[in-house]
Amino acid sequence: MDDFMQAFSVGLSAVNDFVWGPIMLVFLVGTGVFLMIRLKGRPLTKLGYALRQVFARSSIKKSDTQGQGDITPFQSLMTALAATIGTGNIVGVATAMTLGGPGALFWMWVAAVFGLATKYAESVLAVKYRVVNQDGQMAGGPMFALKNGFKVKWLGSLLAILFSLFAVIASFGIGNLTQGNSISEALQTTFQVPTWLTGIIVAVLAAIVVLGGITSIGSVSAKIVPFMAVFYAIGGIVCIVINADQLPQGLHDIFVAAFSPQALGGGFAGITMVSAMRFGVARGVFSNEAGLGSAPIAAAAAKTDHPCRQGYINMTGTFFDTIIVCTLTGLVIASSGLVGTVDPATGEVLTGATLTISAFSSGLGQIGAYIVTLGLVLFAFSTILGWEYYGEKSLEYLVKSDKVRFVYRLIFSVVAFFGCVTTLDLVWDFSDTANGLMAIPNLISLIVLSGVVVKLTQEYDTEFIAKERRRR
């Protein structure tokens, strides 16, 4: 049995290396480049318009004029951000800057720019091909775009099943177990809270929210996400201001390391432009999830009068996640001067949450550790809520049963407890692989149905944006 598990682990590691390796990363970013070109740069040039739509009264307040849907456009975005903004924004950025040098942050920005086009297109398709289920609720996402949009029906149906299967697996792993583990470790390290107590609290709170379905998740996310983002952002800005004298050197290191053809010296031995690009793009995509196909599931639930309106609103998730939150983390770390330094207590290079906590503490002392810890707890818990909805809708596609949905919600909440009290490396690797495999059918869908996205976008420009300009 031990030999089998070892062989399985080795095989899984090989698959994982491919899923998050150079070929897939080129596929992910390349799809964004392709879509940005086909859309004539609109996701970038209309970013301002998109941000105005997010905070428009019609987006935040419930209105009968918004069109069909279960939650407001703003709640849809917050649900997607709840699942997107997680440990990757704190741990992932630090890991990328350790393995790829400070230049990795620059390549995270590059991935995010083209990720705008990817997130826009997948959200447009999710609303375009969504359906009303037997309970009168919206159901949509890559699985429905594949099934209803592909002319080759058997291929679309097969890819839809694969996407849904991988999404359900990933919901328990990346969306639950790993997040619970991050919460319990953070609270135990900073506040000495027992992991079992954290597990009970997280499981109970998760159950209270998710048992209420998407309206409950959307409502709670609309409150938690803005609060946690502003809370973390204020702490990050204050820390950067305190370390302002080191910021110019930090920015210099970011841009020089991003294009350095030769290995850097000091604590960055062996790190080149290729390393910065690889880890920056990988962590950037992992953080904002553009191209993975998860966020469009939340987009499909929004009340909207046109697929492109919600496409523009949901694509700002990539902007908020990477350009705002990840950048703040990266600049705090860069201005701290701690990238590549060795922890005297362990003799190892600072990385992950330890590096981020040390960076915040360099400017804010113990308060910095509290900010990172509480930020990590809020980010991770909101991720659990968002991914429950993704997993539920994917399971709903695979198994047409009301009872399965309720059972899934209960099991998902219980699993959160085990995530807090156990460490299962194999589960992490398996769910990480499933998370990456979700991207393959979704990216195929985006390329095949890109013409539909372009047509809808041109229609929206003519019928909606032009009219809104005339009214102003």
C-alpha positions, 0 to 999 in steps of 0.5 A: 500500500505504501508503495502504491501511495508513493507511486501515486504521489510521484505520478500526481506530482508529474501531472501537477508540474504539467498543469502549472508548468510552462506549457499551461501557463503559456496557454493561459496567458496566450488565451488572454492575449488572443482575446485581448486582440480579438476584442481590440483591447476593450477590456483594458480601455474600458476598465474605467467604465467597468469600475463605474459599473461596479459601484453604480446604484443599479449594480449594488441595489436590488432592482426589477429592471436589472433583468433575470438573476438571483443576486445583484451584479455587485453581490455576484462580483463580491462572491467571485472575489470572495473565492478569488482573494485568498491565501494567494494574495498573502502567501502566493505573492511572498512565495513568488518573490522568493522563488522568482525574485522581486521581478516576479511581481512585475510578471504578475501584473502582466498576467493580470492585464491579459487576465482582464480579457480572459475574465471578461470573456468567460463571464460573458459566456456564462451569462449568455448560456446560463439556464434556469434550473428546476428551482427557478435559480440561475445556473451557468458557467463554463459547463453550460457554455461548453454544452450549449455553445459547441456545435459538436455536441458530444465534445462540448458535453464531454468537456462540460462533464470534465470541467464540473468534475474537476471543479467539485474536487477543487472545491473541497481542496483548494476551496476548503481544506487548504483555506481552513488549514491556513486559518487555523495555522495563522490563529494558532501562531499569532493568538495561540488558538487551538486548531480544534476550536478554530475548526468548530467555529469555521465549520459552524459559521460556514454552515450557517452561511452556505445552507442559505444558498447563493442569496446568503453567500452573496449577501455575506460576501458583499459585506465581508469582501469590501471590509477585508480588502479595505482593512488589509489595504490600509495596513499595507499603505501605512506600512509602505509609507513608514518604509518609504525610504526603501521603496525606491530601491524596492521598485528598482529591484522589481523592474531590474529583476523582471528583465535580468538575463543573468542570475542575480546575486546575494539572496537571489542566486540562480534567479533570472528573468525566466524564473521571475516570469515563470513564478510571477505568471503562475502565482498571478494566475493562481491568485486571480483565477482568470482562465480557470473558469470558476468566477463565471459560475458566480457571474451567471447568478447576477441580475443583468440586462446584457451578458457584457455588462456583467462581463465588464463588472466581473472582470474587475475582480482581476484588477482588484485581486492582482493590481490592488491586493497583490501589489500592496503585498508585493510593495510591502515586501519589496520596501521591507528589504527582506526578500531573499534574507535568511531567518536567523531562527531557522537558517532558511530563506524567508518565504510564504506567510512568514515573509509577509508577516515579517515585512508588515512587522518591519514597519508596524511591529506586532500590529503588522503580524495581527493585520496579516493574520486577520487578513489571512483569516478573512481572505481564507474564510471568504474563499470557503464561501465562494468555492462552496457555491462553485462546487455546488453548481458543478455538482448540480450539473453532474447530478440532477437532485435537490437532496444532493445539493443539501448534502453537499452543503453539510459535507462541505461545512464538516470538511472545513473542520478537518481542514483546520485540524489536519495536514494532508499533503497528498490532498493539497497536491490532488486538489491543486491538480484538479484546480489547474485541470479545470482550466483546460476545457474552459480555455478551449471554450473561450477560444472556440466561442470567442466569436460569440464574445466579440459579437455580443461586445460589438452589440453592447457597444452599439446598443448600451454604451452609446446610449449611456453616453448620449444620456450623459 
